[in-house]
Each structure stands twice: as structure tokens, then as C-alpha cells.
Amino acid sequence: MEKSYWMRNRVARRRFIRGAGVIGTGAIGAALIGCGSDDDDSSSAAPAAPAAAPAAAPAAATAAPAAATQSAVAQGGAAQLQSSAATAVPAPAENVKRGGHLRFEISGDPPNYDMHANSTYRVNVPLSPVHALLVEFDPLSAVEGPDNVQGQLASSWTVDNNLKVTFDLHSNAKFHNGEPVTSKDVKATFERIANKDGSIVSPRMKNYDAVESIETPDDTHVVVNLNRPAPSLFAMMAQGWNTIYSHKDIANGMDFKLEINGAGPMKLDKYERGNRFEMSANPDYFLEGRPYLAKQTVYVIPDGSTRFASFQGGETDIFLMATQADAESMMDIMKDKAVLDGPMPSNGFGSINFNTSREPWNDNRVRTAVAMAMNRDEAIAVLSKGVGYHGGYFNPNGIWTAGLDAVQKVPGYKPYSDAVVAEARKMLDAAGVPDGFDATILTRQGSTYENFSLYILDNAKAIGLNFTPDVQETASAYDRLNTRNFDLAPWRHGYAVDDPDALFGEFYVTGAARNYSELSSPEVDDLFLKQSTELDVPTRQELAKKMEIAALDLYGKIVTDWSAARMVRRSYVKNVVKHPNLYNANRFETAWLDL
């Protein structure tokens, strides 16, 4: 089938832009214009900013290096919850140089400061250094799984019969206001994230359904009682979102959207909207000798060409938001002065969300037909810049997926062809949808989302559907998404842990915060609960595979492509490891600059 005008010319236009993108130094000080890419998701409406790989991958997909798939392997390691022996904080390497200033960029301002209520990297990346976690994934390993969780505020923990976990806390940790970090803060934090009182929009609240109660026998011990075995518990807790807040701040009604009181290695000195975050080392940080850096600056640079020029010109040390084309061009220019980490499979994917309270999107046949019309090879070629992966609801490079062969047996995920498109049109006819039916596509402002809408519009024409993009700025787009005021809503989603509890708990089970279609399936919910309590990894994998296929057949979301992650850093940036997503390992407390 001949590609459309848009598909034929989109790549050529991008190459033209790339060729004109090297604009020299001084880019950060110049006007920051354009929209740039923004592969994230946030489940909170955006108020005003605060004042202060498969075994046989398709040809369109680029296989990831073997080392980059370690995150998938790690997920199967822990059959049971494991105790942790207390260990001393590792001594710094002898050649560490202290006092450096690390600079990198994000593509837009955060909607607010609240880590618990958001899912956009625009909150997580710039603010993680200000906060501390109870436990974390090892920041110096790209592997993310139960066996790679280490203590942060927790010095160690013990497990009793897979139903009780007792955490020992470091006794010298302090919040930036000077108050000590105690067990009461850990308890209040996880109760807030679990959102039992409905006080916040909490994307990850279902991650803690297995937590029956949290006890605080003294200031340095936290006891988590479970109502069932929860093999994903530590992985859920290690997500970079679960920053510990002061119980006093929570009780006193601090506005976490506008105020920060963290316990992390950096203090936020200044935030200029549309410009930068400036942070300096916390002199009272509880881990002696950390951080190695004296300062961190995170620039807000919406325009991709400006981000490119800023790194090339020496104004940033890490090119965090590099596309594949950016990364390849930069390495051609920088040679051995830069290091490319990736591409590696990420926990990010493109999706089409339906408002099933409206006709005809409440008809499964209509949603199926739209899914069948999507040319996923084109999605990877254009939307994922030629480096991406075909798959269903689970990361196609992980251990939980049913596999591409099984996924492509689901009608809406069959390989694209003229015959499949014709079958989709017949399905619309059976559903009573006339040729030329009109609908709108809620479109978040910015090139990533506008291109995504054009891709959907272009493919939908083949089955007689006329879609019109309804472009909204970010705050309005989030509000429309959360209030279900849309027909279709394309979105680039991301999540922090490749685990069934994390993914389905956020997106696909009944009541999940990002189940924007609000579809409910007793079969999916039952399989979710069974896999969530299963300690035998192979058995859990089989349950997860059944759950994926059952959920795919509902078409609450249509997955168009899975993306790859990459990062370019200057060769003098040490002790920084790229993770599969943007939500973990962002404190950089062991990073240093060899200058």
C-alpha cells in the first residue's frame, strides 16, 4: 500500500530540521521556542506552575543490545520477599572528584511539585535530587527488579512469612527544614500514596492494595503488614515517585503542589518557570560524603534544536531528551568526547484512549476496527524515529508478555495489510457506523502529540473515519483527559517498573487511575489478583500472559508502538547509568565530573 503524503514527507521534514539544528553556543540564553517532544504522562490536572526485545523482532524494530535487556531478566529473580542484611554505605572510589556542577535539560515545566500525584518526568527528573526514598533500584545498574532493590532511608529490612516486613531506618536523616526523618513519615507517605481517603489523584495507589496496615513501634522501625503475599512489594516501593514526605507537613495541610520539604542530597535553591531549576548540595545529608556534586542545574528547554545546540556548545553535560536522530548526529560530531547510553527498551509506549461513555466508542467492534486500521510499522518509523518495538500491553522485551505471536492473534493487533483494513471497514458497517463518520482527537499541544494525532487521522481515513485534531495546551489537555471530555485521546505513556502490578494497577484494572476508557472486566481483575499474590515466578508469568490477552481484547487502549530510551553524556560525566525509563535513578548523588 502506498504511503500517504504525510507519511512520505514527515521523515524528510525531520531530516531538514535536524540539518538546520546546529545553531552554535549561547542557546540556553536565547529565547526558548517550539514544543519539542514530551514522552510522558501525568494523571493530575495541570494547575498554574508554582511560584518558586522479542525473539523474532519485526524488520521495523531495532533490536536492543543484550546488555540493555537486563531489566527484563531481573524481574523473575525474587520468588519471595527477601530480607536485607545491614550494610555500610560504600566508600567513594579513590579517584572521585568532588564539587562539580552537573547540567542537563527537560523539555517543559512541571505542572506542580507533588511527586505522589504526578506521572510526568517533568516533575520526577528535576525534583528527585531534593527527595529521599525508603528503598530504591540500584542507580548504578540498568537492571530494575526485585533482586536489585537496595536501601536508601532504610538501612535494612526483615521479612516474616511473606506477610510482614520490618524496615530499619537510618537514624540521622533530616528533612531540609531540620526535622528528623522518622517512621511516622514513612507511614504517612505510603498512606498518602495509597490514597485511602481520596484526597489526591494517585496514579500508583493500587500498587499498595496488599498493604493491610503500617505500624511505627519507634522512630527508626516501620512495620508493613500485608493482607496477602505481595512479590512485587519492594519493586513497587523502589519507584522513584515514592519520595518520603514529612508526616507533619501532611497533617498540617502543606500544599505539595507549591511547596517542597525533602530529605534528599540536594536542596532546591531557585526555580524560574520556563528557565531552570538550581540546586546545591545538602550539607546535612544523612549519607556521609554524599553527594559528590556541589550543584545541579536542570534547564527547561522546549525546543529540540536548542537542546541539541546546548549540549554541543558545552552548556549542558547530559543530553537527556535526545531522539535517536539527535543521538546519532551528536555522536558523529562529538566522537570520543561523548558517550551514548542506549538505545535500550523502555517502559514507554504510544496509545489511543477511547471515551467509552460516548457512541460509537462504547461498541467493542468500533474500537477493534480503529485498532486494525493502525499501521504500526509506520508508528515505529515515524513516531518512534525508527527505533521501537511491536507489542501489546506488556513491554515486549520483558518476561511478562504473552509474546508477539500471541498478541498478533488478537484481531486489532494483526500485522497491517489491505485485507485487514477491509475487514475493519466491514466491522464498522456491522456496528452501524457510516462511511465518513466524524470525530475529534484530543491533542496535547506539541510536536510529539500533534504528529501522533496526524498519524491516527491518516490511518483512520482508510476505514472511512474522519478525525479532526482538537489541540489543547498541556493543562487543558490533562483536564479534558481526566474529566473524560474527549472522543479519542492519543497519549505517550510511561511507567516506572516492568511488573504486572505496576502496569495493570495503573492502566487496566477496574478503578486504575489511568484507565481512561473506564472499561471493567471481572476476568482481568481476577487474573490481576491471582498473579499479584503468586510467589512462583513461572506460574505468575502464565497468569500475566492470560491477563494481557484478555485485556487486549477489550481495546480500552490501543498500543501503537513501544519506544526506546537513550541518553548522551559528556565523557567526563562519571557514575551515571541510563535506566529503562525516566522515573528512577534521578538523584545523581554518586555522580561526579572528571574535569
PyMOL commands that set and color helices and strands:
alter all, ss='L'
color gray80, all
select helices_A, chain A and resi 5-19+66-74+121-130+146-148+183-194+205-208+233-237+247-251+304-312+324-337+364-373+376-383+404-407+411-413+418-430+447-463+474-482+500-507+522-533+537-552
alter helices_A, ss='H'
color red, helices_A
select strands_A, chain A and resi 101-106+135-137+149-151+154-160+164-169+211-218+221-226+266-272+276-281+295-300+318-319+338-354+388-389+437-444+465-472+488-494+557-570+573-574+592-593
alter strands_A, ss='S'
color yellow, strands_A
deselect
rebuild
show_as cartoon
